[in-house]
Amino acid sequence: MDIVSSFLSWMNANQGVLTFLIFLVTVLLGWVSGIFSALRRRPKLKVSLIDGPTFSCTYNTGAEHNGFDAHRTGIALYLHVTNYGSAPTSITAVEIGYHWHLRPVSKSWWKYRVGWFWLTQQSVALVDFQAAIGRSTKVYPFLTQINHLSDARPKTYLRIGEATNGVVYFEQQESWGGCFPTPKHGHTTIKVRLRDAHGRQHTSKHRIPIIERVDALKYNPRFGETHQEIGGQFLPYEESEITTEQIDQLENKDEVST
């Protein structure tokens, strides 16, 4: 009883101190709870692939490097992206990674066969991805690029619970040897990495089919031509279609540029 009486007397004599301590504890608890609440409010992007222009295609360019036939790899993905997190965000970048088909053991094998080779810059598709359905043509929307054959517009800002879909397209620089996605039973494994406006990464792994270029052209008649277009080059099958007039125009253009 003496202890209780002494404690009550102390509380009565130090009410100001107790009030201040209660205030500090309340502020501290509010600050901590605010931090945890902010940590819980973050976007989470989930990626799935839609059938259609979702494939990998490696094709010869007609050139040679050190006795090896040169080739180029193009990858198209029809993505469905959902923000199932607790905060809105924008998709700022899409990147894809895959394993090169290299033989062991070398530095490149460890880096790109055991590890992943990443394409971090999308290529501009020269025409829209499309598919013939009877007498109609279905035009697939791009995720980040403007369509020419439809009114679809990119949607990269996602509120909580919102979703978007669209095609992304990548071309690897001209390569040779085993510098292409590792095939397995007609498919290859890739990683899709999205970057958002908060600086976060959202990575998922998928298997996509490997197809021939003739089949890729059914989805995009100018599939695999972006680097050639930028560099003013032509694929082997295009060379026979160039007229004398076009050659003269190219030569005159070169003379002017020099």
ZISUL-V769279 format. One record per pair of residues at least 6 apart in sequence whose C-alpha atoms are under 8 Angstrom apart, sorted by sequence separation. I is the first residue (numbers start at 1). J is the second residue. If there is no record, write none. Layout:
<<I J> <I J>>
//
This chain:
<<63 69> <64 70> <102 108> <103 109> <111 117> <131 137> <132 138> <141 147> <146 152> <147 153> <158 164> <182 188> <195 201> <217 223> <228 234> <11 18> <62 69> <63 70> <102 109> <130 137> <131 138> <146 153> <181 188> <182 189> <194 201> <195 202> <216 223> <228 235> <61 69> <62 70> <63 71> <130 138> <131 139> <145 153> <146 154> <156 164> <181 189> <193 201> <194 202> <60 69> <61 70> <62 71> <100 109> <130 139> <141 150> <145 154> <155 164> <193 202> <194 203> <60 70> <61 71> <102 112> <129 139> <130 140> <139 149> <142 152> <144 154> <193 203> <225 235> <60 71> <61 72> <102 113> <128 139> <129 140> <139 150> <141 152> <142 153> <143 154> <144 155> <192 203> <193 204> <59 71> <60 72> <100 112> <101 113> <128 140> <129 141> <141 153> <142 154> <143 155> <144 156> <154 166> <191 203> <192 204> <58 71> <59 72> <99 112> <100 113> <128 141> <141 154> <143 156> <191 204> <192 205> <58 72> <59 73> <98 112> <99 113> <128 142> <191 205> <192 206> <58 73> <99 114> <190 205> <191 206> <57 73> <58 74> <99 115> <100 116> <189 205> <190 206> <56 73> <57 74> <99 116> <100 117> <189 206> <190 207> <56 74> <57 75> <98 116> <99 117> <189 207> <190 208> <56 75> <97 116> <98 117> <128 147> <188 207> <189 208> <55 75> <56 76> <97 117> <98 118> <128 148> <187 207> <188 208> <54 75> <55 76> <97 118> <124 145> <127 148> <128 149> <143 164> <187 208> <188 209> <54 76> <55 77> <96 118> <97 119> <143 165> <144 166> <187 209> <188 210> <53 76> <54 77> <95 118> <96 119> <142 165> <143 166> <186 209> <187 210> <53 77> <54 78> <95 119> <96 120> <141 165> <142 166> <143 167> <144 168> <186 210> <53 78> <95 120> <141 166> <142 167> <143 168> <186 211> <52 78> <94 120> <95 121> <140 166> <141 167> <142 168> <50 77> <51 78> <94 121> <95 122> <140 167> <183 210> <49 77> <50 78> <94 122> <49 78> <50 79> <49 79> <50 80> <48 79> <49 80> <47 79> <48 80> <47 80> <48 81> <47 81> <46 81> <47 82> <45 81> <46 82> <45 82> <46 83> <45 83> <46 84> <129 167> <44 83> <45 84> <43 83> <44 84> <45 85> <43 84> <44 85> <43 85> <44 86> <42 85> <43 86> <41 85> <42 86> <43 87> <125 169> <41 86> <42 87> <43 88> <124 169> <40 86> <41 87> <42 88> <43 89> <122 168> <123 169> <124 170> <122 169> <123 170> <122 170> <123 171> <121 170> <122 171> <119 170> <119 172> <171 224> <173 227> <171 226> <171 227> <79 143> <92 156> <91 156> <90 156> <91 157> <90 157> <91 158> <89 157> <90 158> <88 157> <89 158> <88 158> <89 159> <88 159> <87 159> <88 160> <87 160> <86 160> <94 168> <83 158> <85 160> <102 177> <103 178> <53 129> <82 158> <83 159> <84 160> <85 161> <102 178> <83 160> <84 161> <101 178> <102 179> <83 161> <84 162> <100 178> <101 179> <82 161> <83 162> <100 179> <101 180> <82 162> <83 163> <100 180> <101 181> <82 163> <99 180> <100 181> <101 182> <81 163> <82 164> <99 181> <100 182> <101 183> <80 163> <81 164> <98 181> <99 182> <80 164> <81 165> <98 182> <80 165> <79 165> <80 166> <78 165> <79 166> <131 218> <78 166> <79 167> <130 218> <131 219> <78 167> <79 168> <130 219> <77 167> <78 168> <98 188> <99 189> <129 219> <130 220> <76 167> <77 168> <98 189> <99 190> <129 220> <76 168> <77 169> <98 190> <128 220> <76 169> <97 190> <98 191> <127 220> <75 169> <76 170> <96 190> <97 191> <127 221> <74 169> <75 170> <96 191> <97 192> <127 222> <74 170> <75 171> <96 192> <126 222> <74 171> <95 192> <96 193> <125 222> <126 223> <73 171> <74 172> <94 192> <95 193> <125 223> <72 171> <73 172> <94 193> <95 194> <126 225> <72 172> <73 173> <94 194> <126 226> <72 173> <73 174> <93 194> <94 195> <125 226> <72 174> <92 194> <93 195> <124 226> <71 174> <72 175> <91 194> <92 195> <93 196> <123 226> <70 174> <71 175> <91 195> <92 196> <70 175> <71 176> <91 196> <92 197> <70 176> <90 196> <91 197> <69 176> <70 177> <73 180> <89 196> <90 197> <68 176> <69 177> <72 180> <89 197> <68 177> <89 198> <65 176> <64 176> <61 174> <53 167> <43 160> <58 180> <56 181> <56 188> <47 192> <45 194> <74 223> <74 224> <73 224> <56 208> <72 224> <55 208> <56 209> <57 210> <59 212> <54 208> <55 209> <56 210> <57 211> <58 212> <59 213> <54 209> <55 210> <56 211> <57 212> <58 213> <46 202> <55 211> <57 213> <45 202> <47 204> <44 202> <46 204> <57 216> <53 219> <62 235> <61 235> <62 236> <61 236>>
//
